[in-house]
C-alpha cells in the first residue's frame, strides 16, 4: 500500500474516532437527568451544538481546499436552509 494511502486511512480512522467520541459524549449527556423542562432544553441545545460541530467537520473533510472563513460561510448557508423534503 502506498504511503499516501496509509495516511488517508489513518486520517479517516481518526475522524471516525472523533465523531464517535462526540456522539458518545452527546448521548451520555442526554442519558443524564433530563426530567425537567430546563434539562431537556439544555440537552437539546447541546445536541444542536454537537450537530453543528459534526457538520463543520464534514465540510472540512469534503472541501479541504477551503479556508476556515469559507467553511463558516458554507456552514451558515447550511444552517439557514429551509427543510427540504426527503
C-alpha positions, 0 to 999 in steps of 0.5 A: 500500500502506498504511503499516501494511502496509509495516511488517508486511512489513518486520517479517516480512522481518526475522524471516525474516532472523533465523531464517535467520541462526540456522539458518545459524549452527546448521548451520555449527556442526554442519558443524564437527568433530563426530567425537567423542562430546563434539562431537556432544553439544555440537552437539546441545545447541546445536541444542536451544538454537537450537530453543528460541530459534526457538520463543520467537520464534514465540510472540512473533510469534503472541501479541504481546499477551503479556508476556515472563513469559507467553511463558516460561510458554507456552514451558515448557508447550511444552517439557514436552509429551509427543510427540504423534503426527503 
